C-alpha cells in the first residue's frame, strides 16, 4: 500500500512509530548531536506536545547549551507529563543546582534515591547540592555513598576530595583530589605519554622532571610556592605553562626549561601537575608553605606603572583596585562573579580612586561607570601578569571576587579583600576571614547563596573606614 500524501505539498507522509523516533532522538542526544536531536524533537512535539520524555530531552539539550532557565521549564513540563524516572529526576535536580533552587533539588534527589537506592548518580547529585548548601558533612556522606555503589566514579571522588579539603582534612583530601583528571570531558592534563606521574622521590641529576602549570591562572600562582620544594628533589626541571604566566614564573624560578607548546617539551622521566605537588609535599593545615612574598613585581614594570598611575589618578586618594568577574568558562563562575554596577556603593566612598584590573568580556562594563569616585580601566594596558603584579604593588588595596588577581596579590603579600560566594572553593575553608595560604588576604563571605548585597555593604563600610585611616 502506498504512503499517504501531504495535502499541501504532495510529499509522501511516511508513518513512523513513536518509540522508534524516540530511540533515534536518544541516540542523537547520547552522541551529542544536539542540533539533529532538537530538530527531530520539534517535529515529534508538534504532533505530541505533552510527551514527557520528549520534553525532558529538549530540556536536557538546553542544559547542555548552558540555557539553564529554559532547561528547568522544559524538564518541569516533562515531569508533569510523566518523565519521572530516577535519572530524569537527577537531571532536573542538577539544573536546579545551577539556577540556585537548592531545596527543590534535594527533594528531587531524595525521590530518585527512593526509586533507585543503588544508583550512585542520585547520591552524587546530592553531594553536589549539599556542597552548594555549604553542608560539608552531609556532602561527604553522600559522596561516600556514591563511591560505595560505584567505586570508579571520578566525579564523586573529586567532590569528596574538594569537600575534605574545604573541611581541612588534607591527608585524605589530597588523595581524592587526584581523581580530577579522570572525569569524563575534563580537559586532559597533557598529551598521552608512557612516562609515569612523579611520586616525589628525588631524581638523578641527569633525569628531567616535567612540571605542568595546570588548572586556572590562580591555581598556578598558588601552587608555584611548591616549586622550591620540587627543585630540591630534581635538579633538571622543565615547566609547561601558558604564555600568559611564562614570564612571571621564569623570572622567579630562572634556569629551568620553560615551554608553552607540548612539542617543545624536552625528554623527561616523570611528570607532575602543579596541583599535585601539595599531596607529594604531605601538606597539612599547619604545614602550608606560606612564606610571602614569593612573587615580586618586576622593577622596570613597577617604575613604569607608578609613573602612569601618578598621572592618571588624583593625588591624596587611596588607590583601590577592582576585579568583579572571573573567567566565564569557570564551572563556578555563576556563583563567584558579579557585575560592576553592583559595586556602585564603592563609588560613593569619599577619598578613594578606583582602578579596574578586570580582564575579559566583563572589562567592558567599566565604560558605563558613573560613580562619583574616579575609575580608570586598565584592561587594554595590562598585557601580562607582570603588568598586573606591578599595578597591584602600586595600589593601597585590592578588592575582588575569587579570581587570579587575588592570588597575585596574596603571593605579593599585598592587602586584598576577596568577596566569596556562599559555598567557596575548597582552599578558602568554610568560616575563616583570613587565609592559610595568603596572610595578606581578608575574606568577606556570603551568608546565603547568591546574596551579594550584604557582602558588598560590608565591604563598602570597611572601605569608608580604610579611606579615612592615616
C-alpha positions in Angstrom: 0.0 0.0 0.0 1.4 3.4 -0.9 2.2 6.1 1.7 -0.3 8.9 2.2 0.5 12.3 0.6 0.6 15.7 2.3 -2.4 17.7 1.2 -0.2 20.8 0.9 2.9 19.6 -0.9 2.2 16.1 -2.2 5.2 14.9 -0.2 4.8 11.3 0.9 3.8 11.1 4.6 5.7 8.1 6.0 4.3 6.9 9.3 7.0 6.0 11.9 6.1 4.5 15.3 6.7 7.0 18.1 9.0 4.6 20.0 11.3 4.4 17.0 11.5 8.2 16.7 12.2 8.4 20.4 15.0 5.9 20.1 16.6 7.9 17.3 16.3 11.1 19.4 18.0 9.3 22.3 20.8 8.2 20.0 21.3 11.7 18.8 21.5 13.1 22.4 23.9 10.3 23.5 26.1 11.2 20.6 26.0 14.9 21.5 24.3 15.6 18.1 22.1 18.2 19.8 21.1 20.1 16.6 19.8 17.0 15.0 18.1 15.8 18.2 16.5 19.2 18.6 15.1 19.2 15.1 13.7 15.7 15.5 12.2 16.5 18.9 10.5 19.7 17.5 8.8 17.5 14.8 7.7 15.0 17.4 6.4 17.5 19.9 4.4 19.2 17.2 2.4 16.0 17.0 2.6 15.0 20.7 3.2 18.2 22.7 2.6 16.6 26.1 5.1 13.7 25.7 7.1 13.7 28.9 10.4 12.1 27.7 10.5 14.3 24.6 10.1 17.4 26.8 12.8 16.2 29.1 15.2 15.6 26.2 14.5 19.1 25.0 15.3 20.3 28.4 18.5 18.2 28.5 19.6 19.8 25.3 19.0 23.3 26.7 21.0 22.2 29.7 24.0 21.1 27.5 23.8 24.5 25.8 24.0 26.3 29.2 20.4 27.6 28.9 19.6 26.6 32.4 16.4 28.5 33.0 14.9 27.1 29.7 16.1 23.7 30.7 14.3 23.9 34.0 11.0 24.9 32.4 11.1 22.1 29.8 12.1 19.4 32.3 9.4 20.6 34.7 6.9 20.2 31.8 8.3 16.8 31.2 8.0 15.8 34.8 4.3 17.0 34.8 3.8 14.8 31.7 5.2 11.7 33.3 9.0 11.9 32.9 9.8 10.9 36.5 12.4 8.2 36.1 15.3 8.4 38.6 17.8 9.7 36.1 15.3 12.3 34.8 14.8 13.5 38.4 18.6 13.7 38.8 18.9 15.7 35.6 16.3 18.3 36.8 18.0 18.3 40.3 21.3 19.3 38.6 19.5 22.1 36.7 18.0 23.3 39.9 21.5 23.4 41.4 22.8 25.5 38.6 19.9 28.0 38.9 20.1 28.1 42.7 17.0 26.2 43.6 18.8 24.0 46.1 16.0 22.9 48.3 13.9 21.7 45.3 17.0 19.9 44.1 17.3 18.0 47.3 13.7 17.0 47.2 14.2 15.5 43.7 17.3 13.5 44.5 15.5 12.1 47.6 12.8 10.9 45.2 15.3 9.5 42.9 17.1 7.7 45.7 13.8 6.2 46.9 13.1 4.9 43.4 16.6 3.6 42.8 18.5 3.3 46.1 21.5 1.6 44.5 22.1 4.2 41.7 25.2 6.1 42.5 24.2 9.1 40.4 21.5 10.2 42.8 23.9 10.2 45.7 26.5 12.0 43.7 23.9 14.6 42.8 23.0 15.0 46.4 26.7 15.6 47.2 26.8 18.4 44.6 23.7 20.1 46.1 25.0 19.7 49.7 28.2 21.4 48.7 26.3 24.4 47.3 24.3 24.5 50.5 27.5 24.5 52.4 26.7 21.3 54.3 30.2 19.6 54.1 29.4 16.7 56.5 26.3 15.8 54.5 28.2 16.3 51.3 30.9 13.9 52.4 28.4 11.3 53.4 26.6 11.5 50.1 29.8 11.3 48.1 30.9 8.3 50.1 27.6 6.5 49.4 28.1 7.2 45.7 31.6 5.8 45.8 30.5 2.7 47.8 28.0 2.0 45.0 30.4 2.8 42.1 34.0 2.9 43.3 35.3 4.1 39.9 33.1 7.2 39.8 35.7 10.0 39.4 33.2 12.8 39.8 32.2 11.5 43.3 35.9 11.1 44.3 36.6 14.6 43.1 33.7 16.1 45.1 34.7 14.1 48.1 38.3 15.4 47.8 37.2 19.0 47.4 34.9 18.8 50.4 37.5 17.1 52.6 40.0 19.9 51.7 37.2 22.5 52.4 36.8 20.9 55.8 40.6 20.9 56.5 41.0 17.2 56.1 44.1 17.4 53.9 45.5 13.9 54.2 42.6 12.1 52.6 41.5 15.2 50.6 44.7 15.3 48.5 44.3 11.6 47.7 40.8 12.0 46.5 41.6 15.2 44.6 43.9 13.1 42.4 40.8 11.8 40.5 40.2 15.2 38.9 41.7 14.3 35.5 39.8 11.1 35.2 36.4 12.9 35.0 34.8 12.4 31.6 35.0 15.5 29.5 37.7 17.1 31.7 40.5 18.7 29.8 43.4 16.3 29.9 46.4 17.3 31.8 48.8 16.6 28.8 49.1 14.5 25.7 49.3 10.8 26.0 52.6 9.7 27.5 54.2 6.4 28.6 56.0 8.3 31.4 54.8 7.9 35.0 53.4 10.6 37.2 56.1 11.6 39.7 55.8 10.2 43.2 58.0 12.8 44.9 61.1 10.6 45.1 64.4 12.6 44.3 65.6 12.2 40.7 69.1 11.9 39.5 70.8 14.9 38.0 70.5 13.5 34.5 66.8 12.9 34.8 64.3 15.7 33.9 61.1 16.3 35.7 58.3 17.9 33.7 56.0 20.1 35.9 52.7 21.2 34.3 51.2 24.5 35.3 47.7 23.2 35.2 44.2 24.4 36.0 43.4 28.2 36.2 45.8 31.1 36.4 45.1 31.5 40.1 45.9 27.8 40.8 49.3 28.2 39.0 50.2 31.2 41.2 49.0 29.4 44.4 50.9 26.2 43.7 54.0 27.9 42.5 55.0 28.1 46.1 55.9 24.4 45.9 58.5 24.9 43.2 61.4 25.3 45.6 60.4 22.1 47.2 60.2 20.3 43.9 63.5 21.8 42.8 65.2 20.3 45.9 64.3 16.9 44.5 65.0 17.3 40.9 67.9 19.4 39.6 66.7 19.2 35.9 63.2 20.6 35.6 61.1 21.6 32.7 57.9 23.6 33.2 55.0 23.6 30.7 53.0 26.7 31.2 50.7 29.1 29.4 52.3 32.1 27.6 50.5 34.5 30.0 52.4 33.2 33.0 55.7 32.2 31.5 57.5 35.5 32.1 56.3 35.7 35.8 57.4 32.1 36.5 60.7 32.3 34.6 61.8 35.5 36.4 61.2 33.9 39.8 62.5 30.5 39.0 65.3 31.0 36.5 67.5 28.4 34.9 64.6 26.0 34.1 63.4 24.8 30.7 60.1 26.7 30.0 57.8 25.6 27.2 54.4 26.8 26.1 53.9 24.1 23.4 53.8 20.4 24.1 56.0 19.7 21.0 58.8 21.7 22.7 59.0 19.6 25.8 62.4 18.0 26.3 62.7 14.3 27.1 61.6 13.7 30.7 61.3 10.7 33.0 58.3 11.7 35.0 55.7 14.5 35.1 53.5 16.1 37.7 50.9 18.9 37.7 51.4 21.9 39.9 48.2 21.0 41.6 49.6 17.5 42.5 52.6 19.0 44.5 50.7 19.6 47.8 49.9 15.8 48.0 53.6 14.9 47.4 54.7 17.5 49.9 52.3 16.0 52.5 50.8 19.4 53.1 48.5 19.8 56.1 46.8 22.9 57.5 49.9 23.5 59.7 52.5 22.9 57.0 51.4 25.0 54.1 54.4 26.8 52.5 53.1 30.3 53.2 56.4 32.3 53.2 55.4 35.5 51.4 56.1 37.3 49.3 57.2 34.5 47.0 56.4 36.7 43.9 57.6 40.3 43.3 56.9 42.9 40.7 59.5 43.4 38.0 61.4 46.6 38.7 61.0 48.1 35.3 57.3 47.4 35.2 56.9 48.7 38.7 58.6 52.0 37.9 56.5 52.4 34.7 53.2 51.8 36.4 54.0 54.0 39.3 54.6 56.8 36.9 51.5 56.1 34.9 49.2 55.9 37.9 50.6 59.1 39.3 49.5 60.8 36.1 46.1 59.0 35.8 44.9 59.3 39.4 44.1 62.2 41.7 46.7 62.7 44.4 45.9 62.2 48.0 43.3 59.4 47.5 43.6 55.8 48.5 44.1 53.7 45.4 41.8 50.7 45.4 41.9 48.0 42.6 38.8 46.2 41.5 38.1 42.9 39.7 34.4 41.8 39.7 34.3 38.8 37.5 36.3 35.7 36.8 36.8 33.6 33.7 33.3 33.0 32.2 34.1 29.4 31.4 34.9 28.5 35.0 32.5 25.9 36.3 31.5 28.1 39.3 31.5 31.4 37.6 27.7 31.9 38.1 28.3 32.0 41.8 31.7 33.8 42.1 31.3 36.7 39.6 29.1 39.8 39.6 28.6 42.9 37.5 30.4 46.2 38.1 27.1 48.1 38.6 26.6 46.0 41.8 29.6 47.8 43.3 28.1 51.3 42.8 28.3 51.9 46.6 32.1 51.7 46.4 32.0 54.8 44.1 30.3 56.8 46.8 33.1 56.2 49.3 35.0 59.5 49.7 38.7 59.6 49.5 39.3 56.6 47.1 40.2 56.3 43.5 39.3 53.0 41.7 41.5 51.1 39.4 39.8 48.4 37.3 42.1 45.4 36.8 39.3 43.4 35.2 40.1 41.4 32.1 37.9 39.5 29.7 34.4 40.4 28.5 33.4 41.9 31.8 36.0 44.6 31.4 33.7 46.5 29.0 31.4 47.3 31.9 33.8 49.9 33.1 32.7 52.1 30.2 29.4 52.6 31.9 30.8 53.6 35.3 29.1 56.8 36.6 30.1 56.7 40.3 31.4 59.8 42.0 34.7 58.1 42.7 37.0 58.2 39.7 37.6 54.8 38.0 40.3 54.1 35.4 40.1 50.9 33.4 43.4 49.3 32.5 42.2 46.3 30.5 43.9 47.3 27.3 47.1 48.2 29.0 47.5 45.0 31.1 49.5 43.0 28.6 50.7 40.3 31.0 50.6 39.1 34.6 53.8 41.1 35.0 51.8 44.2 34.4 49.1 43.1 36.8 51.6 42.4 39.6 53.2 45.8 39.1 49.9 47.6 39.3 48.9 45.7 42.5 52.2 46.8 44.0 51.2 50.4 43.3 47.8 50.1 45.0 46.8 50.6 48.6 44.2 47.8 48.4 42.7 45.3 46.0 39.0 44.3 46.2 38.0 41.4 44.0 36.0 38.3 43.6 37.7 34.9 43.8 39.8 35.1 40.7 43.5 35.2 39.7 44.3 38.8 40.7 43.5 37.9 44.3 46.1 35.1 44.2 48.7 37.5 42.6 48.0 40.0 45.5 48.4 37.3 48.1 51.7 36.0 46.5 53.0 39.6 46.5 51.9 39.9 50.2 49.8 42.9 49.2 46.5 43.7 51.1 43.4 42.3 49.3 39.8 41.7 50.2 38.2 38.8 48.5 34.4 38.7 48.2 33.5 35.0 48.5 30.4 33.0 47.3 28.4 31.2 49.9 29.9 27.8 49.0 33.5 28.8 48.3 36.3 27.0 46.6 38.0 24.4 48.9 41.1 26.5 49.5 39.2 29.2 51.5 37.7 26.7 54.1 34.3 27.5 55.5 34.3 30.2 58.1 37.7 31.9 58.3 38.1 35.6 57.5 41.8 35.1 56.8 43.6 32.7 54.5 46.0 29.9 55.4 47.6 30.3 52.0 48.0 34.1 51.9 48.4 36.1 55.1 47.6 39.5 53.5 44.1 38.5 52.3 40.8 39.2 54.1 37.8 37.2 53.2 34.2 38.5 53.0 31.6 35.7 52.8 28.0 35.5 51.7 25.6 34.4 54.4 23.2 32.8 51.9 23.7 31.5 48.4 23.9 34.2 45.7 23.3 37.0 48.1 25.9 39.7 47.3 24.2 42.7 48.8 25.3 42.1 52.4 28.8 41.3 51.3 29.1 44.5 49.2 27.6 46.5 52.0 30.1 45.2 54.5 33.0 45.9 52.1 31.7 49.4 51.4 31.6 50.2 55.1 35.1 48.9 55.6 36.3 50.9 52.6 35.0 54.0 54.2 37.0 53.3 57.3 40.0 52.4 55.2 39.8 55.6 53.2 39.6 57.7 56.4 42.6 55.9 58.0 46.0 57.6 58.0 
